[in-house]
Amino acid sequence: MACSVYYSSYYGSTREYAEALAQRLGTTAERIPELAAAIAPQGPIVVLSPAHGPLNDGATFVLSLADDILEHYPVALATVGMTLDEEAVAKDATAGLLNKRADRVARFYLPGRLNYSELSTQHAMLMKGLISALRLKPKKSDNEKNMIATYGEDVDRVDLSRLDPLVAWVEKNQP
């Protein structure tokens, strides 16, 4: 099956999804290149990227793609994160990051992994500050309650069966 799979990963769960997806599609997963102009797509383009605070390397990459790439190749962006499914879908933060390109990019959400035992010092300090602020917040969402409840714990929500909709999207968008 013709398809190009690109990914970015900080702690490994996005890479795990990308490699599993590529294997299912009979292709290879490649790290997101520094220059989008360097890609030579083979069929639909699937980009997997973690939500790392307000950052999403995948959205940045999709925004850097030339217009003619988007005209000739279907693009999907799968964001991997710890936000509860219902909230991730309802807020659809990736659409906001994609701006005017959001309507041209299929968006998926995949649950990730957050191992506090593996966080960089900077990331651990950020999380400590965030959780401290959330504890003081009067009306917490279910997602915020979950963040507080799991603070300091290693949480693995990776579920490779959640790749099924992405595989179906690639199959549907074959040339």
N, C-alpha and C positions, 0 to 999 in steps of 0.2 A: 504494500500500500504506500503510495507516495505521500509523504508528510515530512515537515520539518519541525523538530521539537527543540526549543531553547529554554534554558532555565537559569535562575540565580538561586543561591542557597547560602544561608548563614550558618545553620546548625545541622543540616543534613536531611530534614524531612522533605523539603522541596526536591532535592536531588533524588531522593528515594522514589518519589512520585514520578519524576521525569524519566528516570531510567526504567521504571516498571511500565510506564506508558509507551516509551520507545520500543521496548521489547515486545509489547502486545501488538504494536503497529509495524514491527519488522524494520525499524530504523534505529538511529542512534540519537541520544540526547546530547546536545552541545550546550556549553555555558553561553549565556548571552554575550555576543561579541561587543567590544567597545565601540565599533563602528557598524551601525545598521546597514550601511552601504556594502559591507563585506559579505552579506548573506546572499545565497543563491537558492531561493526556496524550491522545494520539491513538493508541490501540492500544498494543501492547507498548512498554515503556520500555527503552531500551538506554543504559547509562552507560559511557563509556570514560574511564579515568583512569590516569595513570602511577603506578607504585610509586616513591615518592620517599623512600628510606630506609624508616622504619616508617610513613610517611604514605601515605594513599590517599584523595584527595578524593572519589572515587566511592563508596567504602564509607561515608564520612561522610555523603554526600548520601543514599544508600540508607537509612541508619539514621535519617535525619531525615524520611523520607517517612511520611505518615500511614498508619495501619493499613488504612484503607479503600482507599487507593491500591493497596496490595499485595494486597488481596482482589479488586480488580476488574481489575488490569492485571498481566500477567506482566512481570517485571523481570529483565534480564540486566546483569551487570557484567563488562566486559572490562578487565583490568589489563594495561597496557603496561609492559614492563620489560626489563632486560638479563639477568635470570636465565635460565640454560639451560632449555629447554622441559621436560626430564625432571624437573628439580628444582622448577620452578615448579608443575607439575601434582602432583608427589608431596607437596610441602609444603602446597600450597593455602592460602597465608597469607591470602588474601582471605576464606576461610571463617572464619578466626579473627577477623578484623576485623569481620565481619558478625554475629558471635555467634549469637543465637537466630534471626536472619533468614536465616542461610546456607542453610537447607533450602528457602527460598522464593525464592531468587535463583539464576538460572543463572549460572555463572562460566566465563569464558573468559580465556585468556592470549594476548597478542600480543607478539612480539619488537619491541623499540624501537630507539632510536638514542641513543648517548652520544658527543657530540662534546666532547672535553676542551677543544678550542679555543674553545668557546662557554660553558663553565661559569662561573658567577658565582664570585667570589673565595671566598666562604664554601663553596660546593659543592666547589670545587677543593681547598680545605684539608681538608674532610671526607673526600674521596676519598683524599687523600694519607695521612691518618691511618689510614684503614681499610686501605689497601693495605700500609702499614708493619706494621700489626698482623697482617694475613694472612700476610705473608712470614715472620713469626716462628712462626706456628702449625705444629705438627708434622704433623698429618694433615689434609691439605687435600682438600676435595671437588673434583670436576671443575669445578664452578661457581667455586669460589674460585681454582683454578688458572687458569681462563679470565680472571677479573678481574685477576689479577696479570699475565698474559701480554699483556692488551690495555690495561694502565694507560698513560695518556698519549696513546693513539691515538684517532682519531675512528673509531667503529665504528657502522655503519648496518646493522641487521638488519631494518628495516621490510620487510614482505612483504604487500602488499595482497591477495594470494590467500588469506591466512589469515583474511580476513573471510568467506569462504564459509560456515563453520559458523554465524556470527552471522546471516547472511542467511537460512540455512535455519531457524534458531531463530525468527526474526521471521515467516517464512512459515508455519511450523507453529503459531504462536501468534496468528494473525490471528483477529479476532472472527468 
